[in-house]
Amino acid sequence: MTYTRRQFLGTTALAVAGAGLSACTGVSDEPSGGGSGNQGSNTLRLFTYDDASQMPKLKEQIAAFDQQNGTTTTVDNLPGSGAAVYPDKLRTQLLGGSGPDVWRIWGGQLGAPFATAKQAADLAPYYAKYGWDGRINQNAIAGMTFDGVKSGVPFFLAGVGAWYNKALFAKAKVQPPTSYAALEQLNDALVAAGVTPLGTGGKYGWHIMRLFEFLLEVSAGPELHDKLLAGAETWDRPEVVTAFTNFKKWQDRKWMPQGALGLDPADIEPGFVQGKQAYTIAGQWVENNAIGAAKKPASEFGTFELPTDHTPTRHSGFVEGYMVNARSANKDKAAALIDFLVQPATQKALGITGSTVTGAEPDQAKLPLAAQWTDINKSSPFYTIQDQAFPKQQSDQYFTVQSELLQGKASPAEAAKKMQDVVSAWAKDK
């Protein structure tokens, strides 16, 4: 995954790759003092959740860094589960004293706990040393700054929208919609043509969540949607009931695969490339991870911002980056590794399709669809993707609510009330 939420996303197995998680990590009980010159050992460990297809590229770049710096870096990988498993695994390692020196993480409320617990180092000295402020998108940096502390270095900024198969759209004689009503009409036309419209999977919760958050933007509008995510307005209201009603409608009208709740996102997200579904809701990573991996020409596919009927039109978005263990004895070398990874040449070699780094923008000739999203991100604002806007506990509770709704165990009105209970408990503790 080149993003990923949450990503998170697009792998074929939930497994830990690389050397054992209990390997020597070069951590100590005392902080080394970033930028102080304390070099620690020559051993580093990076913990990540890269898509399986990305791992060879990442390991190749890590090997180049090690050769240049005389280090030995172990890469441990936990792909596929997204926010459902990875943060807890990371937290367990950190609390147990075997945490990595560097880890990949999402911004928002997924990265925030590591910053507020002071498990992530303050990277301000390294921002100054390496000039990251002048080379990295400031909006993305803000997504990994917590209580004024720059706790992470973002390398990926995702815009989430629709990615579709042109041949299947042509079969149903439809075009990308410009209104929500037109999107529903498009879905009906695809079903009538024998095509499943949306490829989405509910295993782990976060992939199918992208549909609900879009429907909430449609029914609530930008201002109310943001207040709902912040716990500043009650979820027990008509606009939320409407969003849950439409969410159930997408399942009942067969606008998503049968049994979607049990489907693995790793299997379902590339389905639009394989012709199994007409489109999916995803980010720039799919041009490499799905279209490129299938060796298909980008001209056979298209992408568009989902229509919300509001001005401005917004899409779901998130940032991802790297943090450094506050207890690492190798902070200087850990920061050097991050600086290597956010060099334009490295970002291009890794195929980062939504890079935050100046000079690493997608090549229009090689990644035309990802480049299209670079333009969309410049012209359209985004709302924080829901499982990053909420802390993990609240995200997990939301996943339970959406599952109960789609299984018919809760009505839309009951789902709205349950979400209010979830969010109000969090809001009181903020």
N, C-alpha and C positions, 0 to 999 in steps of 0.2 A: 504494500500500500504506500502510495506516495503521499498521501495525506496522513490521514485518517483517521478520524474519528474514530474519532470516535473510531473513528473510525476504526481503522479499524476495520478490517474489512478486506474482503477478497482473498481469503486464504482457504486452503482445503483441509486444514486440520488444526485441532487445538492441541498443540504440543510444545514442549520446550526443546529448542534446538541448541546446538553448541555444547560447550563444556559444562560440567555440572554446576548447578547453582550454588553449591557450597564451596566452590573453589576459592582460593586466596584472592582477596579483593583489594588489598592495600588500604583498608580502613583502620582508623584508630579511634580511641575514645576522646581524643582532644582535637579540636579543629586546627588546621595547619595555618590558617591566615592567608586568604586568597591574595595572590600577587606578592607574597613575602619572599619567594625564592625557595621555599621548602619543596624539595623535589620528590620526597618519599621514595618508593621503589620504582622500578621500571615496569611494573605490572598495573594494568588498568582493566576494568570490566565495564562493559556497556550493556545495559538491559533495554530491550526494545520490543516492538510488536510488529515489525515489518512483515509485509506480505511475503509469502514464500518465494514468489517470483523476483522479489527485490533483494533477497538475501545475498545472492552471489555478487551483485553490484556493490552492496554495502561492505561485504567482507573484502572485496578487492580494494576498495578505497581505504579501509582500515589497515590493510596490509601495507599500502603505500605510506600511510602515516607512520606506522611502526618502523618501516625501513628508514624513513627520514629522521625519526626521533629516538631510535634505539629502544623502543618500548615493545611490550608484548600485551596486546589487547584481546581479551576474551569477549566474544559477542554472544550473549544469551538472548533467545528470541521466544516470545509467547504470542504467536499470531492468532487472529481470528475471533477472539472473544470480545474485543473492544473493552468498553468501560465496565462490562459485567464481571470481569475476572482480573484483568491486568493491574489496576490500582491496588486491589487487595493483596495480590501476590507481591507487589513492590513494597507495600506497607509492612507486610509480614517480614520480608527480608531486612528492611531498615530497622524495625523494632528488634529483630533477632541479632543485629550486629553484623550481618553478612551482606549488607546492601551494596549495590554497584557504585562505582565512582561517578558514572554518568548514566542518566536514564532519559528515554524519550517519554514525553507526556503531552496531554492536551492542555490547553489553557482553561480559563474559566474556573468553575467550581470543581473540576477534576484535578487541576494542578494546584489550586489554592491550598488544600489541606497540607501539602508537603512544605509549602512556604510558611504558612501560619504556625506549623509545628516546628519550624526552623530545622527541618530535615534537609531542605534545599539551601544551598549556600547563597549569600548575597553576591551577585555577580557584577555589581557596580564597578569594582576595580578592573575587571576584565573587559567590561564595556569600554572603559577609558583606555585600557592598554591596546585593545584590538580595533577600536573605532567602530564598534558595532552600530552605535546610534546613527552613524552616517552611511551605513551600508544596508541596513535592514528596515523594512517598512515600519513606520512608527505606530500605525494602528495595530499591527501584529505584536509589537513590543508591549503595547498597553495591555494586550490580552494575556501576557505573562508577567505583568507587574502587579504585585499584591501589597496593599497598604504602603505604596510608594517604593517598595523594594523590587528591584529587577531580579527575579528569582529564576528566570528561564531565558533562553535564546530561541526565539521562534524561527523556524525555517520554512514552514508551510502555512499558507492561508487558503482555506477552501471555500468555494462557493458551491452550494448544493442545489442542483436543479435536475431537469429531465434529460436523459440520454436515450436516443431512440434509434430504431432500425428503419431506415428509409424504405426498404422493400416491403416491410409489413405495413407501414403507413400507406404506401401506395396500394397494397392489396385491399385495404379497407377504404381507400379513396379519401384519406384524411390528411390534414396539414397541421403543423404545430398550432395550438389554440392561443387565442389572445384574450380569453375571458374564462372564468371558472365554469360557466354554463357550457361554453364550447368544449372544455376539457371533458365534462361529463358526456356530452354528445359524441366526442371522439371515442371515449371508452365503449359506449354502446355500439358504435359502428365497428370497432375492432372485434367485440364479442360476436356481433352478427356475421363477421367475416371469418369466424373460427379462430380468432387470435386472443390470447390472454393479454390484457393491456399492461398492467403494472407488474414487474418482477420485483417482489419484495419478500423477505423472510423474517419471521418473528422469533426465531431462536436467539436468545440473549436479549431480545427486546428492542435494541437500538435501531435496527434497520427499518422496521415497519413504523417505528416512531417518527421517522422523517415524513411519512404521509400525514400523521396526525398533526404535527406542528405546522405543516403547510395549511391544513384545513383550519387550524386555529387562527392563523394569520388572515385567512379569508374571512372567517366569521367575526373575529374580534377587531381586526385592523391593527396597524402598527403600534399606536399609543397604548391601547388596552393590552395588547399582547405583551409588550415590554413590562407593563405593570404586573401582569399575571406571573411572569417569570421571576419578578423581583419579590413577589409576595405582597405587593402593595394594593392589590384588589382581590376580592373574593372570586374563587373559581366556581362557586355555587351560583351561577348566573346563566341567562339564556344563551349568550354567545358561546359559552363553553359546551352547553348542552347541544347546541347546533353542531359544533365541531365533532363531538362524540357521535351524534346521530349520523352525520355524513361519513364518519370513519366506519361505522357499522354498515352503512349503505355500500361502501366500496367492497366490502366482503360479500354482502348478500347479493349484489348485482354481478358478482363474478368478475369484478374489475381487477382482482388479484388472484393468484393461484389458489386452488383448493387446498385447504390445510396449511395456509400460509404461516400460521403461528408456529408450526413445527419445522419450518424450512430454515436451513443454514444460509446466512447471507453470503458465505463464500461460494456456495453452489448457485444461488439464485441471482446475485448481482450481475454476473456475466451473461445471463440468459438472453438479454436483448441482442448480444453479439451472435449468439448461437441460434437465434431465431425462435427461441422458446417463448419469449414474451416480447411485446412491442417496445417497451421502454422500462427504465428503472430510474430511481431517484438517487443520485450519487454526485460525486465531485470529480475534479480533474484527473484524479488517479486512474480512472477507468480507461482513459485513452491509452495509457501504457499497459495497465494490468489486465485489461479485458480485450480491447481492440488490438493493441499491439501484440499481446501474448498469443492471440488467435491468428496473427499474421494477416489481418484483414485491412484493406485500405480505409482510411478515415472517411473517404468520400461516400462510403456506404452507410454512414451514420450521421446523426445530427444531435444538437443539444439546444435547449432553450430554457429560459427562466419560467418557472411555473407561474401562471397568471393568478393574481390575488384580487383583482378588481379594486385595488387601493393605490393611492399615490402618496409617497413613492412606492413603486413595486419593490418589494424586498425578498430576499431569499435567505435560507438558512446558511450559516457559516460558522467557521471555527478556526482556531490556530493550533499548531503543534510545534513543539520545540524540544530542547534539551535542558535538563537541570543537572547540577553538580551536587554530590553528597556533601553536606556540611561537615561530616566527620571524616571525609577522605583525607588521607595523607598525601594525596597526589593532585591537589586542586590545580596547581599550575599546569600540569600535563593534561589533566582533564579539560581545562579551559582551552589548552592548545589543540586538543582533539576536536572540541566543538568549533573552534575557529577554522580548523582544516575542513570540517564538514560543511561550514557555511561559506566557503569560498565559491565564487561563481563556477569555476571549472569542476569542482567536486559536485555541486548541485546539478550541473548539466550531466555529469557522468552518472549520477544516481537517477537521473530522469525525473527530478522533482517537478511536477507539472503545475504547481501553484507556489513556486518559490517566493519567499519574502525578500530575497537577496537581489539587490540591484545588479544587473548584468546577467542574471540567471533566468530571465523571463522565457517562457516557452517559445521555441522556434516555430514561426508561422508555417514554414514549409514542412516541418516534421511533425508538429503537434497542433494542427489548425484548430481543433475543437477546444483544447486547453487554452490556446491563445485567445479564442473567443471569450472564454471565461475570465481571462485577464482583463479584457475590455469591460465585461459585465461588472466585474468587481470594482472597476474604477467609476462606473456610472450609476450603480445601484448599491444602496446600503444593505447590510445583512443583519438579521437578528441572530442572537447566539443560539446555536443548536441546543435542543432542550436538555440532552444528557450532559451538556457542559454548563448550561445555565444553572442547573440544580447540582447540589452535592450528590455523591454517589448513592447515599441512602435514599434520598428523595427520588432519584432516577429509578432505582430498583423498585420503589413503591409504585411509581407511575407505571412501570412495566407490568406489575401485577394488576393494576387497574385496567390497562388496555387489554390484557389477556382475559380478564373476567368479562369485559364488555364484549369482545369478539366471540367469546364462548357462550354468550347469552346468560351469564351468571349475574350480570349487573346491567341495568338500563342506562341510557345516556344521562338521565337526571341523577341516578345513583352514582355513576362514575364521576360526575361533576362534584357531587358532595364529598365523595371519597378523596378527590384531588384537593379539595379545600382543606380537609383534615390533614393531608400530607404536607401541604405548603404552609399552612398556618403554624404547625408545630415547628417547622424550620424557621419561619419568619420570627417567631418569639425568641429563638436562640441566637439570632444574628446580632 
